[in-house]
């Protein structure tokens, strides 16, 4: 189960990201439906640390 809760303005989800370096390069991802690049990561589950989530 993800850590999230509803606010008066919408849903708040806890997420983590990782910056993965290889020399002078940074790993970035892009969804085929979006023009934006982003760092790999995802949602944090209940009972999980941020480090455990980003490694998962």
mmCIF file of the N, C-alpha and C atoms, coordinates in Angstrom:
data_MODEL
# 
_entry.id   MODEL 
# 
loop_
_atom_site.group_PDB 
_atom_site.id 
_atom_site.type_symbol 
_atom_site.label_atom_id 
_atom_site.label_alt_id 
_atom_site.label_comp_id 
_atom_site.label_asym_id 
_atom_site.label_entity_id 
_atom_site.label_seq_id 
_atom_site.pdbx_PDB_ins_code 
_atom_site.Cartn_x 
_atom_site.Cartn_y 
_atom_site.Cartn_z 
_atom_site.occupancy 
_atom_site.B_iso_or_equiv 
_atom_site.pdbx_formal_charge 
_atom_site.auth_seq_id 
_atom_site.auth_comp_id 
_atom_site.auth_asym_id 
_atom_site.auth_atom_id 
_atom_site.pdbx_PDB_model_num 
ATOM 1   N N  . UNK A 1 1  ? 0.840  -1.168 0.000   1.00 0.00 ? 1  UNK A N  1 
ATOM 2   C CA . UNK A 1 1  ? 0.000  0.000  0.000   1.00 0.00 ? 1  UNK A CA 1 
ATOM 3   C C  . UNK A 1 1  ? 0.894  1.243  0.000   1.00 0.00 ? 1  UNK A C  1 
ATOM 4   N N  . UNK A 1 2  ? 0.627  2.166  -0.901  1.00 0.00 ? 2  UNK A N  1 
ATOM 5   C CA . UNK A 1 2  ? 1.394  3.408  -1.008  1.00 0.00 ? 2  UNK A CA 1 
ATOM 6   C C  . UNK A 1 2  ? 1.032  4.371  0.118   1.00 0.00 ? 2  UNK A C  1 
ATOM 7   N N  . UNK A 1 3  ? 1.988  5.229  0.473   1.00 0.00 ? 3  UNK A N  1 
ATOM 8   C CA . UNK A 1 3  ? 1.715  6.287  1.450   1.00 0.00 ? 3  UNK A CA 1 
ATOM 9   C C  . UNK A 1 3  ? 1.102  7.458  0.686   1.00 0.00 ? 3  UNK A C  1 
ATOM 10  N N  . UNK A 1 4  ? -0.168 7.725  0.943   1.00 0.00 ? 4  UNK A N  1 
ATOM 11  C CA . UNK A 1 4  ? -0.848 8.849  0.293   1.00 0.00 ? 4  UNK A CA 1 
ATOM 12  C C  . UNK A 1 4  ? -2.037 9.266  1.128   1.00 0.00 ? 4  UNK A C  1 
ATOM 13  N N  . UNK A 1 5  ? -2.429 10.513 0.986   1.00 0.00 ? 5  UNK A N  1 
ATOM 14  C CA . UNK A 1 5  ? -3.619 10.989 1.664   1.00 0.00 ? 5  UNK A CA 1 
ATOM 15  C C  . UNK A 1 5  ? -4.243 12.117 0.864   1.00 0.00 ? 5  UNK A C  1 
ATOM 16  N N  . UNK A 1 6  ? -5.534 12.297 1.078   1.00 0.00 ? 6  UNK A N  1 
ATOM 17  C CA . UNK A 1 6  ? -6.265 13.330 0.355   1.00 0.00 ? 6  UNK A CA 1 
ATOM 18  C C  . UNK A 1 6  ? -6.226 14.640 1.117   1.00 0.00 ? 6  UNK A C  1 
ATOM 19  N N  . UNK A 1 7  ? -6.096 15.723 0.375   1.00 0.00 ? 7  UNK A N  1 
ATOM 20  C CA . UNK A 1 7  ? -6.148 17.065 0.945   1.00 0.00 ? 7  UNK A CA 1 
ATOM 21  C C  . UNK A 1 7  ? -7.311 17.796 0.280   1.00 0.00 ? 7  UNK A C  1 
ATOM 22  N N  . UNK A 1 8  ? -7.542 19.000 0.684   1.00 0.00 ? 8  UNK A N  1 
ATOM 23  C CA . UNK A 1 8  ? -8.591 19.789 0.055   1.00 0.00 ? 8  UNK A CA 1 
ATOM 24  C C  . UNK A 1 8  ? -8.283 20.124 -1.390  1.00 0.00 ? 8  UNK A C  1 
ATOM 25  N N  . UNK A 1 9  ? -7.009 19.984 -1.776  1.00 0.00 ? 9  UNK A N  1 
ATOM 26  C CA . UNK A 1 9  ? -6.590 20.317 -3.137  1.00 0.00 ? 9  UNK A CA 1 
ATOM 27  C C  . UNK A 1 9  ? -6.293 19.106 -4.007  1.00 0.00 ? 9  UNK A C  1 
ATOM 28  N N  . UNK A 1 10 ? -6.407 17.898 -3.447  1.00 0.00 ? 10 UNK A N  1 
ATOM 29  C CA . UNK A 1 10 ? -6.132 16.695 -4.224  1.00 0.00 ? 10 UNK A CA 1 
ATOM 30  C C  . UNK A 1 10 ? -5.464 15.635 -3.372  1.00 0.00 ? 10 UNK A C  1 
ATOM 31  N N  . UNK A 1 11 ? -4.775 14.711 -4.025  1.00 0.00 ? 11 UNK A N  1 
ATOM 32  C CA . UNK A 1 11 ? -4.118 13.602 -3.345  1.00 0.00 ? 11 UNK A CA 1 
ATOM 33  C C  . UNK A 1 11 ? -2.620 13.887 -3.249  1.00 0.00 ? 11 UNK A C  1 
ATOM 34  N N  . UNK A 1 12 ? -2.051 13.647 -2.055  1.00 0.00 ? 12 UNK A N  1 
ATOM 35  C CA . UNK A 1 12 ? -0.623 13.810 -1.813  1.00 0.00 ? 12 UNK A CA 1 
ATOM 36  C C  . UNK A 1 12 ? -0.008 12.421 -1.700  1.00 0.00 ? 12 UNK A C  1 
ATOM 37  N N  . UNK A 1 13 ? 0.982  12.106 -2.538  1.00 0.00 ? 13 UNK A N  1 
ATOM 38  C CA . UNK A 1 13 ? 1.673  10.813 -2.506  1.00 0.00 ? 13 UNK A CA 1 
ATOM 39  C C  . UNK A 1 13 ? 3.140  11.039 -2.170  1.00 0.00 ? 13 UNK A C  1 
ATOM 40  N N  . UNK A 1 14 ? 3.704  10.172 -1.322  1.00 0.00 ? 14 UNK A N  1 
ATOM 41  C CA . UNK A 1 14 ? 5.123  10.256 -0.988  1.00 0.00 ? 14 UNK A CA 1 
ATOM 42  C C  . UNK A 1 14 ? 5.891  9.485  -2.057  1.00 0.00 ? 14 UNK A C  1 
ATOM 43  N N  . UNK A 1 15 ? 6.855  10.154 -2.689  1.00 0.00 ? 15 UNK A N  1 
ATOM 44  C CA . UNK A 1 15 ? 7.660  9.563  -3.753  1.00 0.00 ? 15 UNK A CA 1 
ATOM 45  C C  . UNK A 1 15 ? 9.134  9.818  -3.491  1.00 0.00 ? 15 UNK A C  1 
ATOM 46  N N  . UNK A 1 16 ? 9.963  8.987  -4.090  1.00 0.00 ? 16 UNK A N  1 
ATOM 47  C CA . UNK A 1 16 ? 11.412 9.165  -4.010  1.00 0.00 ? 16 UNK A CA 1 
ATOM 48  C C  . UNK A 1 16 ? 11.989 9.102  -5.417  1.00 0.00 ? 16 UNK A C  1 
ATOM 49  N N  . UNK A 1 17 ? 13.134 9.709  -5.589  1.00 0.00 ? 17 UNK A N  1 
ATOM 50  C CA . UNK A 1 17 ? 13.862 9.693  -6.859  1.00 0.00 ? 17 UNK A CA 1 
ATOM 51  C C  . UNK A 1 17 ? 15.328 9.440  -6.567  1.00 0.00 ? 17 UNK A C  1 
ATOM 52  N N  . UNK A 1 18 ? 16.044 8.900  -7.542  1.00 0.00 ? 18 UNK A N  1 
ATOM 53  C CA . UNK A 1 18 ? 17.471 8.639  -7.398  1.00 0.00 ? 18 UNK A CA 1 
ATOM 54  C C  . UNK A 1 18 ? 18.218 9.310  -8.539  1.00 0.00 ? 18 UNK A C  1 
ATOM 55  N N  . UNK A 1 19 ? 19.353 9.909  -8.215  1.00 0.00 ? 19 UNK A N  1 
ATOM 56  C CA . UNK A 1 19 ? 20.223 10.435 -9.255  1.00 0.00 ? 19 UNK A CA 1 
ATOM 57  C C  . UNK A 1 19 ? 21.341 9.421  -9.443  1.00 0.00 ? 19 UNK A C  1 
ATOM 58  N N  . UNK A 1 20 ? 21.363 8.783  -10.596 1.00 0.00 ? 20 UNK A N  1 
ATOM 59  C CA . UNK A 1 20 ? 22.338 7.746  -10.902 1.00 0.00 ? 20 UNK A CA 1 
ATOM 60  C C  . UNK A 1 20 ? 23.345 8.327  -11.885 1.00 0.00 ? 20 UNK A C  1 
ATOM 61  N N  . UNK A 1 21 ? 24.588 8.377  -11.440 1.00 0.00 ? 21 UNK A N  1 
ATOM 62  C CA . UNK A 1 21 ? 25.662 8.986  -12.234 1.00 0.00 ? 21 UNK A CA 1 
ATOM 63  C C  . UNK A 1 21 ? 26.581 7.912  -12.798 1.00 0.00 ? 21 UNK A C  1 
ATOM 64  N N  . UNK A 1 22 ? 27.065 8.155  -14.004 1.00 0.00 ? 22 UNK A N  1 
ATOM 65  C CA . UNK A 1 22 ? 28.077 7.311  -14.643 1.00 0.00 ? 22 UNK A CA 1 
ATOM 66  C C  . UNK A 1 22 ? 29.048 8.263  -15.320 1.00 0.00 ? 22 UNK A C  1 
ATOM 67  N N  . UNK A 1 23 ? 30.142 8.573  -14.615 1.00 0.00 ? 23 UNK A N  1 
ATOM 68  C CA . UNK A 1 23 ? 31.057 9.594  -15.132 1.00 0.00 ? 23 UNK A CA 1 
ATOM 69  C C  . UNK A 1 23 ? 30.354 10.938 -15.143 1.00 0.00 ? 23 UNK A C  1 
ATOM 70  N N  . UNK A 1 24 ? 30.270 11.551 -16.314 1.00 0.00 ? 24 UNK A N  1 
ATOM 71  C CA . UNK A 1 24 ? 29.599 12.859 -16.431 1.00 0.00 ? 24 UNK A CA 1 
ATOM 72  C C  . UNK A 1 24 ? 28.171 12.729 -16.956 1.00 0.00 ? 24 UNK A C  1 
ATOM 73  N N  . UNK A 1 25 ? 27.609 11.514 -16.935 1.00 0.00 ? 25 UNK A N  1 
ATOM 74  C CA . UNK A 1 25 ? 26.248 11.274 -17.435 1.00 0.00 ? 25 UNK A CA 1 
ATOM 75  C C  . UNK A 1 25 ? 25.294 10.993 -16.277 1.00 0.00 ? 25 UNK A C  1 
ATOM 76  N N  . UNK A 1 26 ? 24.035 11.420 -16.452 1.00 0.00 ? 26 UNK A N  1 
ATOM 77  C CA . UNK A 1 26 ? 22.968 11.183 -15.476 1.00 0.00 ? 26 UNK A CA 1 
ATOM 78  C C  . UNK A 1 26 ? 21.895 10.339 -16.158 1.00 0.00 ? 26 UNK A C  1 
ATOM 79  N N  . UNK A 1 27 ? 21.449 9.273  -15.456 1.00 0.00 ? 27 UNK A N  1 
ATOM 80  C CA . UNK A 1 27 ? 20.365 8.457  -15.996 1.00 0.00 ? 27 UNK A CA 1 
ATOM 81  C C  . UNK A 1 27 ? 19.055 9.221  -15.856 1.00 0.00 ? 27 UNK A C  1 
ATOM 82  N N  . UNK A 1 28 ? 18.353 9.405  -16.967 1.00 0.00 ? 28 UNK A N  1 
ATOM 83  C CA . UNK A 1 28 ? 17.046 10.056 -16.965 1.00 0.00 ? 28 UNK A CA 1 
ATOM 84  C C  . UNK A 1 28 ? 16.089 9.188  -17.777 1.00 0.00 ? 28 UNK A C  1 
ATOM 85  N N  . UNK A 1 29 ? 14.812 9.254  -17.419 1.00 0.00 ? 29 UNK A N  1 
ATOM 86  C CA . UNK A 1 29 ? 13.787 8.458  -18.097 1.00 0.00 ? 29 UNK A CA 1 
ATOM 87  C C  . UNK A 1 29 ? 12.798 9.397  -18.766 1.00 0.00 ? 29 UNK A C  1 
ATOM 88  N N  . UNK A 1 30 ? 12.068 8.859  -19.735 1.00 0.00 ? 30 UNK A N  1 
ATOM 89  C CA . UNK A 1 30 ? 11.029 9.651  -20.390 1.00 0.00 ? 30 UNK A CA 1 
ATOM 90  C C  . UNK A 1 30 ? 9.914  8.719  -20.827 1.00 0.00 ? 30 UNK A C  1 
ATOM 91  N N  . UNK A 1 31 ? 8.704  9.104  -20.511 1.00 0.00 ? 31 UNK A N  1 
ATOM 92  C CA . UNK A 1 31 ? 7.520  8.367  -20.939 1.00 0.00 ? 31 UNK A CA 1 
ATOM 93  C C  . UNK A 1 31 ? 7.235  8.755  -22.387 1.00 0.00 ? 31 UNK A C  1 
ATOM 94  N N  . UNK A 1 32 ? 6.814  7.799  -23.186 1.00 0.00 ? 32 UNK A N  1 
ATOM 95  C CA . UNK A 1 32 ? 6.565  8.093  -24.605 1.00 0.00 ? 32 UNK A CA 1 
ATOM 96  C C  . UNK A 1 32 ? 5.449  9.119  -24.814 1.00 0.00 ? 32 UNK A C  1 
ATOM 97  N N  . UNK A 1 33 ? 4.614  9.343  -23.781 1.00 0.00 ? 33 UNK A N  1 
ATOM 98  C CA . UNK A 1 33 ? 3.520  10.303 -23.898 1.00 0.00 ? 33 UNK A CA 1 
ATOM 99  C C  . UNK A 1 33 ? 3.877  11.678 -23.349 1.00 0.00 ? 33 UNK A C  1 
ATOM 100 N N  . UNK A 1 34 ? 5.128  11.861 -22.930 1.00 0.00 ? 34 UNK A N  1 
ATOM 101 C CA . UNK A 1 34 ? 5.515  13.131 -22.313 1.00 0.00 ? 34 UNK A CA 1 
ATOM 102 C C  . UNK A 1 34 ? 6.818  13.639 -22.923 1.00 0.00 ? 34 UNK A C  1 
ATOM 103 N N  . UNK A 1 35 ? 6.933  14.935 -23.090 1.00 0.00 ? 35 UNK A N  1 
ATOM 104 C CA . UNK A 1 35 ? 8.184  15.491 -23.616 1.00 0.00 ? 35 UNK A CA 1 
ATOM 105 C C  . UNK A 1 35 ? 9.246  15.688 -22.526 1.00 0.00 ? 35 UNK A C  1 
ATOM 106 N N  . UNK A 1 36 ? 8.912  15.384 -21.271 1.00 0.00 ? 36 UNK A N  1 
ATOM 107 C CA . UNK A 1 36 ? 9.803  15.657 -20.153 1.00 0.00 ? 36 UNK A CA 1 
ATOM 108 C C  . UNK A 1 36 ? 10.627 14.442 -19.747 1.00 0.00 ? 36 UNK A C  1 
ATOM 109 N N  . UNK A 1 37 ? 11.826 14.699 -19.272 1.00 0.00 ? 37 UNK A N  1 
ATOM 110 C CA . UNK A 1 37 ? 12.679 13.663 -18.691 1.00 0.00 ? 37 UNK A CA 1 
ATOM 111 C C  . UNK A 1 37 ? 12.563 13.740 -17.175 1.00 0.00 ? 37 UNK A C  1 
ATOM 112 N N  . UNK A 1 38 ? 12.769 12.613 -16.490 1.00 0.00 ? 38 UNK A N  1 
ATOM 113 C CA . UNK A 1 38 ? 12.682 12.585 -15.036 1.00 0.00 ? 38 UNK A CA 1 
ATOM 114 C C  . UNK A 1 38 ? 13.641 11.539 -14.488 1.00 0.00 ? 38 UNK A C  1 
ATOM 115 N N  . UNK A 1 39 ? 13.926 11.637 -13.205 1.00 0.00 ? 39 UNK A N  1 
ATOM 116 C CA . UNK A 1 39 ? 14.805 10.686 -12.543 1.00 0.00 ? 39 UNK A CA 1 
ATOM 117 C C  . UNK A 1 39 ? 14.031 9.426  -12.180 1.00 0.00 ? 39 UNK A C  1 
ATOM 118 N N  . UNK A 1 40 ? 14.684 8.252  -12.186 1.00 0.00 ? 40 UNK A N  1 
ATOM 119 C CA . UNK A 1 40 ? 13.993 7.021  -11.814 1.00 0.00 ? 40 UNK A CA 1 
ATOM 120 C C  . UNK A 1 40 ? 13.612 7.021  -10.338 1.00 0.00 ? 40 UNK A C  1 
ATOM 121 N N  . UNK A 1 41 ? 12.532 6.345  -10.011 1.00 0.00 ? 41 UNK A N  1 
ATOM 122 C CA . UNK A 1 41 ? 12.056 6.264  -8.630  1.00 0.00 ? 41 UNK A CA 1 
ATOM 123 C C  . UNK A 1 41 ? 10.610 5.833  -8.617  1.00 0.00 ? 41 UNK A C  1 
ATOM 124 N N  . UNK A 1 42 ? 9.930  6.140  -7.523  1.00 0.00 ? 42 UNK A N  1 
ATOM 125 C CA . UNK A 1 42 ? 8.526  5.760  -7.427  1.00 0.00 ? 42 UNK A CA 1 
ATOM 126 C C  . UNK A 1 42 ? 7.950  6.067  -6.066  1.00 0.00 ? 42 UNK A C  1 
ATOM 127 N N  . UNK A 1 43 ? 6.801  5.481  -5.786  1.00 0.00 ? 43 UNK A N  1 
ATOM 128 C CA . UNK A 1 43 ? 6.079  5.747  -4.540  1.00 0.00 ? 43 UNK A CA 1 
ATOM 129 C C  . UNK A 1 43 ? 6.665  4.952  -3.381  1.00 0.00 ? 43 UNK A C  1 
ATOM 130 N N  . UNK A 1 44 ? 6.566  5.521  -2.185  1.00 0.00 ? 44 UNK A N  1 
ATOM 131 C CA . UNK A 1 44 ? 6.996  4.856  -0.962  1.00 0.00 ? 44 UNK A CA 1 
ATOM 132 C C  . UNK A 1 44 ? 5.796  4.114  -0.382  1.00 0.00 ? 44 UNK A C  1 
ATOM 133 N N  . UNK A 1 45 ? 6.001  2.850  -0.017  1.00 0.00 ? 45 UNK A N  1 
ATOM 134 C CA . UNK A 1 45 ? 4.936  2.047  0.561   1.00 0.00 ? 45 UNK A CA 1 
ATOM 135 C C  . UNK A 1 45 ? 4.945  2.166  2.089   1.00 0.00 ? 45 UNK A C  1 
ATOM 136 N N  . UNK A 1 46 ? 3.811  1.903  2.709   1.00 0.00 ? 46 UNK A N  1 
ATOM 137 C CA . UNK A 1 46 ? 3.695  1.942  4.167   1.00 0.00 ? 46 UNK A CA 1 
ATOM 138 C C  . UNK A 1 46 ? 4.686  0.955  4.774   1.00 0.00 ? 46 UNK A C  1 
ATOM 139 N N  . UNK A 1 47 ? 5.444  1.400  5.786   1.00 0.00 ? 47 UNK A N  1 
ATOM 140 C CA . UNK A 1 47 ? 6.416  0.556  6.464   1.00 0.00 ? 47 UNK A CA 1 
ATOM 141 C C  . UNK A 1 47 ? 7.756  0.466  5.772   1.00 0.00 ? 47 UNK A C  1 
ATOM 142 N N  . UNK A 1 48 ? 7.940  1.224  4.717   1.00 0.00 ? 48 UNK A N  1 
ATOM 143 C CA . UNK A 1 48 ? 9.153  1.182  3.915   1.00 0.00 ? 48 UNK A CA 1 
ATOM 144 C C  . UNK A 1 48 ? 9.902  2.501  4.060   1.00 0.00 ? 48 UNK A C  1 
ATOM 145 N N  . UNK A 1 49 ? 11.229 2.445  4.116   1.00 0.00 ? 49 UNK A N  1 
ATOM 146 C CA . UNK A 1 49 ? 12.005 3.689  4.149   1.00 0.00 ? 49 UNK A CA 1 
ATOM 147 C C  . UNK A 1 49 ? 12.141 4.217  2.728   1.00 0.00 ? 49 UNK A C  1 
ATOM 148 N N  . UNK A 1 50 ? 12.520 5.483  2.620   1.00 0.00 ? 50 UNK A N  1 
ATOM 149 C CA . UNK A 1 50 ? 12.750 6.073  1.301   1.00 0.00 ? 50 UNK A CA 1 
ATOM 150 C C  . UNK A 1 50 ? 13.860 5.315  0.572   1.00 0.00 ? 50 UNK A C  1 
ATOM 151 N N  . UNK A 1 51 ? 14.908 4.938  1.298   1.00 0.00 ? 51 UNK A N  1 
ATOM 152 C CA . UNK A 1 51 ? 16.008 4.195  0.685   1.00 0.00 ? 51 UNK A CA 1 
ATOM 153 C C  . UNK A 1 51 ? 15.533 2.842  0.151   1.00 0.00 ? 51 UNK A C  1 
ATOM 154 N N  . UNK A 1 52 ? 14.723 2.130  0.926   1.00 0.00 ? 52 UNK A N  1 
ATOM 155 C CA . UNK A 1 52 ? 14.197 0.849  0.455   1.00 0.00 ? 52 UNK A CA 1 
ATOM 156 C C  . UNK A 1 52 ? 13.340 1.023  -0.788  1.00 0.00 ? 52 UNK A C  1 
ATOM 157 N N  . UNK A 1 53 ? 12.538 2.083  -0.814  1.00 0.00 ? 53 UNK A N  1 
ATOM 158 C CA . UNK A 1 53 ? 11.655 2.339  -1.966  1.00 0.00 ? 53 UNK A CA 1 
ATOM 159 C C  . UNK A 1 53 ? 12.453 2.637  -3.221  1.00 0.00 ? 53 UNK A C  1 
ATOM 160 N N  . UNK A 1 54 ? 13.476 3.458  -3.109  1.00 0.00 ? 54 UNK A N  1 
ATOM 161 C CA . UNK A 1 54 ? 14.237 3.833  -4.317  1.00 0.00 ? 54 UNK A CA 1 
ATOM 162 C C  . UNK A 1 54 ? 15.057 2.646  -4.822  1.00 0.00 ? 54 UNK A C  1 
ATOM 163 N N  . UNK A 1 55 ? 15.486 1.766  -3.932  1.00 0.00 ? 55 UNK A N  1 
ATOM 164 C CA . UNK A 1 55 ? 16.215 0.578  -4.366  1.00 0.00 ? 55 UNK A CA 1 
ATOM 165 C C  . UNK A 1 55 ? 15.274 -0.443 -5.023  1.00 0.00 ? 55 UNK A C  1 
ATOM 166 N N  . UNK A 1 56 ? 14.017 -0.457 -4.577  1.00 0.00 ? 56 UNK A N  1 
ATOM 167 C CA . UNK A 1 56 ? 13.034 -1.374 -5.156  1.00 0.00 ? 56 UNK A CA 1 
ATOM 168 C C  . UNK A 1 56 ? 12.750 -0.967 -6.589  1.00 0.00 ? 56 UNK A C  1 
# 
